[in-house]
Amino acid sequence: MTDTQADTTTDDPTPPTCPFDFNQSLDFDPALADLMARGSVTRIRLSYGAADAWLVTGFDAVRQVTTDARTFSRAAIIGKDFPRMTPEPIVSPESINVIDPPRISRLRRLTSQAFTKRRVDAMRPAIEAIAHRLLDEMAAHGQPADLVHHLSERLPQETICELLGIPAPDRPWLQASALRMLAMTPDSRQDAAAAKAEIIGYFHELATARRRTVGQGQRADDLLSVLAAARDGEDMFDDQELAVMAETLMLSGHDTATCQISDISYLLLTRPELAGRLRGAPPEALSRALDELLRYIPFRNGVGIPRVALKDAEIDGVRIRAGDFVHVSYLTANRDPERFPDPDTIDLDRPPTPHMTFGWGGHRCIAVPLAMAELETAIGLLLARFPGLRLAVAPEEVRWDTRTIRRFPLELPVAW
């Protein structure tokens, strides 16, 4: 945040400029900490976009914005030069991330049929088989080995590609395209837009083919076909909706699980006392501990997709006018001391308390059960199979991503 800017108030015409480009390990962004100290609702200016925005940081205030779709709309940003961190908006107009109720509620009802506990439990053997194979390859490679290359990048992508039934020759291209789409450097604008269009086009063609297969009565167990067959009464996905949902799931696999496997591994490699607590822990204890690590980790830089206030509103005593852009910060909500006592401390014994790492409200990540199954499998097997796992370089030598909106190590050289 620019130091020369004045303190933000509701009447301040010059809000602080926030590039949100802090990328030091898993340290919390001091600019966000400063904004939290100013209040739960502050005015900010981002690097791109034609207008300023409100930033909502407190847990309860974020919950208010994300659950009141009659007042705060994501769909209303379409066609506007909204305040953002990237040169080109990384969200497309047809994306599920900019759909409001009741349509988003309908899509979630259909999609949830693919992520029931029974279905996710049925996916676990495939996830475990992929993880074992990848760790076998890491062991065969020998020391030192890059954990990001051998596990973090490949497990979520191979899992979602396998579950969606994406042909093997197409998978490297899809992963490379996802990275292009998430880039946030000034010279990446046209390339990111092109990558987005290419991914949507690919999944539209694939979804149309799967729809044809399902329509012919042929049995198929891949996730895309399950979504094609999903019904809510007479309602079902059309081909374009199937394409967008497949893109969302594929990007979520790269965007969240990949980064979190790396981030959690880094924490455990640099905090051996945490690894000791988790090694050999029963599944329930491992799941609870991972939940606390997910709350603590600053998994992204800055903010994501804003909302537009459809009418005047009040948040924590601050008046928001109709037409204003409103950003929320899940990162700060996860560090709200009124919600999480001593929030800057990792407490593996913290009572279970829902956090916002996977979002909140109508846009909470649909595939959370799958992401948790991947994280539990990856971290559980890693600790069990490599009890002596350690960083092969000093922590300060680990390089962190600076090209996308996510926070993750580019490499994790390990030995065992």
C-alpha positions in Angstrom: 0.0 0.0 0.0 1.3 3.4 -0.9 2.7 5.1 2.2 2.0 8.6 1.0 -1.8 8.1 0.8 -3.9 9.5 3.6 -5.9 7.4 6.0 -9.1 6.0 4.4 -12.4 7.3 5.7 -15.8 7.3 4.2 -15.2 10.8 2.9 -11.6 10.4 1.8 -11.3 11.3 -1.9 -7.8 9.7 -2.2 -8.0 6.1 -0.9 -4.8 4.2 -0.6 -3.5 2.5 -3.7 -3.2 -1.2 -3.0 -1.2 -3.3 -5.6 -1.3 -6.3 -3.2 2.0 -7.6 -4.6 3.4 -8.9 -1.3 4.9 -12.4 -1.9 7.2 -13.1 1.1 6.8 -16.8 2.0 3.5 -17.3 3.8 3.8 -14.1 5.8 0.5 -12.1 6.0 0.4 -9.1 3.7 1.2 -6.1 5.9 -1.0 -3.9 3.6 -4.0 -6.1 4.5 -3.1 -6.0 8.2 -3.0 -2.2 8.0 -6.4 -2.1 6.3 -7.9 -4.4 9.0 -6.6 -2.0 11.7 -8.4 0.9 10.0 -11.8 -0.8 10.3 -13.8 -3.6 8.8 -14.8 -1.4 5.8 -12.3 0.8 4.1 -12.0 2.5 0.7 -9.1 1.3 -1.6 -7.8 1.8 -5.1 -6.5 -1.2 -7.1 -3.9 -1.3 -9.9 -6.5 -1.7 -12.7 -10.1 -0.6 -13.3 -11.9 2.8 -13.7 -13.2 3.1 -10.1 -12.3 2.8 -6.5 -13.8 0.1 -4.3 -14.8 -0.7 -0.8 -12.8 -3.4 0.9 -14.6 -5.4 3.6 -12.3 -7.3 6.0 -14.2 -8.4 9.1 -15.7 -11.9 9.2 -19.3 -10.9 9.9 -19.1 -8.0 7.4 -17.8 -10.4 4.7 -20.5 -12.8 5.5 -23.1 -10.0 5.1 -21.9 -9.1 1.7 -21.5 -12.7 0.4 -24.9 -13.9 1.6 -27.1 -10.8 0.6 -27.4 -11.3 -3.2 -30.4 -8.9 -3.3 -28.0 -6.1 -2.3 -24.6 -7.1 -3.6 -24.3 -8.6 -7.1 -21.4 -10.2 -8.9 -23.3 -10.4 -12.2 -23.6 -6.6 -12.2 -19.8 -6.3 -12.9 -20.2 -7.7 -16.4 -19.4 -5.0 -19.0 -17.9 -2.7 -16.4 -14.2 -1.8 -16.0 -14.3 -2.9 -12.4 -11.4 -2.5 -9.9 -9.1 -5.5 -10.0 -5.5 -6.7 -9.7 -5.0 -8.0 -13.2 -4.7 -6.1 -16.5 -7.4 -8.3 -18.0 -10.3 -9.7 -16.0 -9.6 -13.3 -15.4 -13.3 -14.1 -15.1 -15.4 -14.6 -18.2 -19.0 -13.4 -18.5 -20.3 -17.0 -18.7 -18.3 -18.0 -15.6 -20.2 -19.5 -12.7 -18.2 -17.0 -10.5 -20.3 -14.1 -11.8 -23.8 -15.6 -11.7 -26.3 -14.5 -9.0 -29.2 -16.3 -7.5 -31.5 -17.9 -8.4 -29.4 -19.2 -11.3 -26.3 -19.9 -9.3 -28.5 -21.8 -6.8 -29.8 -23.9 -9.6 -26.3 -24.7 -10.9 -25.1 -25.6 -7.5 -28.1 -28.0 -6.9 -27.2 -29.8 -10.1 -23.4 -29.8 -9.5 -23.8 -31.0 -5.9 -25.0 -34.4 -7.3 -21.5 -35.1 -8.4 -19.9 -34.3 -5.0 -22.0 -36.2 -2.5 -20.1 -38.0 0.3 -20.8 -41.3 -1.5 -19.4 -40.2 -4.8 -16.3 -38.5 -3.2 -15.7 -41.6 -1.1 -15.8 -43.6 -4.4 -13.2 -41.2 -5.8 -10.7 -41.7 -3.0 -9.2 -45.0 -4.3 -8.4 -43.2 -7.6 -6.9 -40.3 -5.8 -4.8 -42.5 -3.5 -3.6 -44.6 -6.5 -2.4 -41.4 -8.3 -0.7 -40.1 -5.2 1.1 -43.4 -4.5 2.3 -43.5 -8.1 3.6 -39.9 -7.9 5.4 -40.6 -4.6 6.9 -43.8 -6.1 8.3 -41.7 -8.9 9.7 -39.1 -6.5 11.4 -41.9 -4.5 12.8 -43.4 -7.7 14.1 -40.0 -8.7 16.2 -39.8 -5.6 17.3 -36.9 -3.4 16.9 -34.0 -3.7 13.5 -33.9 -5.5 11.1 -31.1 -6.2 7.9 -31.8 -4.3 6.0 -29.2 -6.3 6.8 -31.0 -9.6 6.4 -34.5 -8.2 3.2 -34.1 -6.1 1.6 -30.6 -5.8 1.3 -29.7 -9.5 0.4 -33.2 -10.7 -1.9 -34.7 -8.1 -4.8 -32.2 -8.4 -4.5 -31.9 -12.2 -4.2 -35.7 -12.8 -7.0 -36.3 -10.5 -9.5 -33.8 -12.0 -8.5 -34.7 -15.5 -9.0 -38.4 -14.7 -12.3 -37.8 -13.0 -13.5 -35.5 -15.9 -12.4 -38.1 -18.4 -10.1 -35.7 -20.3 -8.0 -37.5 -22.9 -4.3 -37.9 -21.7 -2.8 -36.1 -24.7 -4.9 -32.9 -23.9 -3.8 -32.6 -20.3 -0.5 -30.8 -20.6 -2.0 -28.2 -22.9 -4.9 -27.6 -20.4 -2.5 -27.1 -17.5 -0.3 -24.7 -19.5 -3.4 -22.8 -20.6 -4.6 -22.5 -17.0 -1.3 -20.9 -16.0 -1.6 -18.4 -18.9 -5.1 -17.5 -17.9 -4.1 -16.8 -14.3 -1.1 -14.6 -15.2 -1.4 -11.0 -13.9 1.6 -9.2 -15.5 0.9 -6.1 -17.6 2.2 -7.9 -20.8 -0.1 -11.0 -20.3 -3.4 -9.3 -21.0 -4.1 -10.6 -24.5 -2.5 -14.0 -23.8 -4.7 -14.5 -20.7 -7.8 -13.6 -22.7 -6.9 -16.0 -25.5 -6.2 -18.8 -23.0 -9.6 -18.3 -21.4 -11.4 -18.5 -24.8 -9.4 -21.6 -25.8 -10.3 -23.4 -22.5 -14.0 -22.6 -22.8 -14.0 -23.7 -26.5 -12.3 -27.0 -25.6 -14.7 -27.9 -22.9 -17.7 -26.9 -25.0 -16.7 -29.4 -27.6 -16.0 -32.1 -25.0 -19.2 -31.4 -23.2 -21.2 -31.7 -26.4 -19.7 -35.1 -27.1 -20.4 -36.3 -23.6 -24.0 -35.0 -23.8 -24.4 -37.1 -27.0 -23.0 -40.2 -25.2 -25.4 -39.8 -22.3 -28.3 -39.1 -24.6 -27.6 -42.4 -26.4 -28.0 -44.2 -23.1 -24.3 -45.3 -22.9 -23.1 -45.7 -19.3 -20.2 -43.4 -18.4 -18.8 -42.8 -14.9 -16.6 -39.8 -15.6 -17.5 -36.6 -13.7 -18.4 -34.7 -16.9 -20.9 -37.4 -17.9 -22.3 -37.5 -14.3 -22.9 -33.8 -14.6 -24.4 -34.3 -18.1 -26.9 -36.7 -16.5 -27.7 -34.6 -13.4 -31.3 -33.7 -13.0 -33.4 -31.5 -10.7 -36.9 -32.5 -11.7 -36.9 -31.7 -15.4 -34.0 -29.3 -15.1 -30.5 -30.2 -16.4 -27.3 -28.5 -17.7 -27.1 -27.4 -21.3 -23.9 -27.9 -23.2 -22.5 -24.4 -22.5 -23.2 -24.8 -18.8 -21.5 -28.1 -18.8 -18.5 -26.5 -20.5 -18.3 -23.7 -18.0 -18.7 -26.1 -15.1 -15.9 -28.4 -16.4 -13.7 -25.3 -16.8 -14.5 -24.2 -13.3 -13.6 -27.6 -11.9 -10.4 -27.9 -13.9 -9.2 -24.4 -12.8 -10.2 -25.1 -9.2 -8.0 -28.1 -9.3 -5.0 -26.0 -10.4 -6.0 -22.9 -8.5 -6.6 -24.2 -5.1 -5.5 -27.8 -4.3 -2.2 -27.4 -6.1 -1.3 -24.3 -4.2 -2.5 -25.6 -0.9 -0.6 -28.9 -1.1 2.6 -26.8 -1.7 1.8 -24.3 1.0 0.9 -26.9 3.6 4.0 -28.9 2.8 6.1 -25.7 3.2 4.6 -25.1 6.6 5.3 -28.6 7.7 8.8 -28.6 6.3 9.6 -25.3 8.1 7.6 -26.1 11.3 8.7 -29.7 12.2 6.6 -29.6 15.4 3.5 -29.4 13.3 4.6 -32.3 11.1 5.3 -34.3 14.3 1.7 -33.7 15.4 0.2 -34.8 12.1 2.4 -37.8 11.4 0.4 -40.9 12.2 -2.7 -38.9 13.2 -6.1 -40.6 12.6 -8.0 -39.3 9.6 -10.4 -37.2 11.7 -7.5 -35.4 13.5 -5.6 -34.9 10.2 -8.7 -33.4 8.7 -9.2 -31.0 11.6 -5.5 -30.0 11.5 -5.6 -29.3 7.8 -8.6 -27.2 8.3 -6.7 -25.0 10.7 -3.7 -24.7 8.3 -6.1 -23.7 5.5 -7.5 -21.0 7.7 -4.1 -19.7 8.5 -2.4 -19.8 5.1 -2.7 -16.6 3.0 -3.5 -18.6 -0.1 -3.8 -15.7 -2.5 -2.7 -12.1 -3.0 -5.2 -9.3 -2.3 -8.7 -9.7 -3.5 -10.7 -11.5 -6.2 -14.0 -10.7 -7.9 -15.9 -7.7 -6.6 -19.6 -7.1 -6.3 -21.8 -4.1 -7.1 -24.1 -2.6 -4.6 -27.6 -2.7 -6.2 -29.0 -0.3 -3.6 -27.8 1.8 -0.7 -26.6 -0.3 2.2 -24.8 -0.2 5.5 -21.9 -2.4 6.6 -20.6 -2.0 10.1 -21.8 1.6 10.2 -20.3 2.6 6.8 -22.7 3.7 4.1 -22.4 1.9 0.8 -24.1 3.7 -2.1 -25.9 2.0 -5.0 -23.4 1.4 -7.8 -20.3 1.2 -5.6 -17.9 -1.7 -6.1 -17.4 -3.9 -3.0 -14.5 -6.3 -2.6 -14.3 -8.8 0.3 -11.2 -10.3 1.7 -11.4 -13.9 2.8 -7.8 -13.6 4.0 -8.6 -11.0 6.6 -11.9 -12.7 7.5 -9.8 -15.8 8.4 -7.7 -13.6 10.7 -10.5 -11.8 12.4 -9.8 -12.0 16.2 -13.5 -11.8 17.0 -14.0 -15.0 15.1 -10.7 -16.8 15.7 -8.9 -15.9 19.0 -5.2 -15.4 18.5 -5.7 -15.6 14.8 -2.0 -15.3 13.8 -1.1 -18.5 15.6 -1.6 -22.0 14.2 -3.6 -23.9 16.8 -4.2 -27.5 15.9 -6.4 -27.8 18.9 -8.6 -24.9 17.8 -12.3 -25.8 18.1 -13.8 -26.5 14.7 -15.0 -23.1 13.3 -15.9 -22.6 9.6 -13.5 -20.4 7.8 -13.5 -18.7 4.4 -10.6 -20.2 2.5 -13.0 -21.9 0.1 -15.3 -18.8 0.0 -18.7 -18.2 1.5 -22.3 -18.1 0.5 -23.5 -18.8 -3.0 -20.0 -18.8 -4.4 -18.3 -21.1 -2.0 -16.2 -23.6 -3.9 -18.5 -26.4 -5.1 -15.8 -29.1 -5.0 -14.7 -28.6 -1.4 -15.2 -32.4 -0.6 -12.9 -33.3 -3.5 -10.3 -30.7 -2.6 -10.2 -32.0 1.0 -9.9 -35.6 -0.2 -6.9 -34.6 -2.3 -5.3 -32.7 0.6 -5.9 -35.4 3.1 -4.5 -38.0 0.7 -1.5 -36.0 -0.3 -0.4 -34.8 3.1 -1.2 -38.1 4.9 0.7 -40.2 2.4 3.6 -37.8 2.3 4.1 -37.9 6.0 3.7 -41.6 6.2 6.0 -42.5 3.4 8.7 -40.0 4.0 9.1 -39.6 7.8 12.4 -37.9 7.5 11.3 -35.4 4.9 13.1 -32.1 5.1 13.8 -29.0 2.9 17.0 -29.5 0.9 17.6 -25.8 0.8 17.3 -23.0 3.4 13.8 -21.6 3.7 14.9 -18.2 2.4 16.1 -19.9 -0.8 12.6 -21.1 -1.7 11.2 -19.1 -4.7 7.6 -17.9 -4.6 5.2 -17.2 -7.5 5.0 -13.5 -8.5 3.1 -13.8 -11.8 -0.4 -14.9 -10.6 -2.8 -13.9 -7.9 -2.0 -17.1 -5.9 0.6 -17.5 -3.2 2.7 -20.7 -3.6 6.3 -21.8 -3.8 7.5 -22.5 -7.3 9.8 -25.3 -6.1 10.2 -27.2 -2.9 13.5 -29.1 -3.1 13.3 -31.9 -0.4 15.4 -34.7 0.9 14.5 -37.6 3.2 
